[in-house]
Amino acid sequence: MEEITNPLKVAFADTYAFYVKAQNYHWNVEGSMFPMYHEFFGNIYEEVGGAIDRFAEEIRAAGAYAPGAFRRFAELSNIEDEVLVIGASQMVATLYTDNMKVYASLKMARDVADTYEQNGLVNFLEDRLDAHKKHDWMLRSTLK
Ligand SMILES: [Fe+2]
């Protein structure tokens, strides 16, 4: 049902865009704190990346096709692609802001799924909200 799957696809595209950006930063970060940032961004992209397959399968279980192309992700996502190599602290600030966008779209998808009493889907989305709340804490703490 599109009422459920449309916000779910947006949350999925935001998740995918966030994952790619964290991996991009893991690869390209530079500076004296390289080992710390490289590992920090690595932990984020690995956690988020670990949810992507299940996320797509939840979309299929809800009756829609899963977006699977860069163009579709760009159309659906609220998150801008990173095409420049920016400084490490700017990377943290960008991920902090983007993480809030992922959280907001997950929350929207979760609330719609709850309205339609899709309990398994609600549980999955709440797990993702918890994970992004933890990313929020770590990004916010690193920014200080
Ligand atoms: Fe790596």
Residues whose N, C-alpha, C, O or C-beta is under 5 A from the ligand:
A	BS01	LIG	none
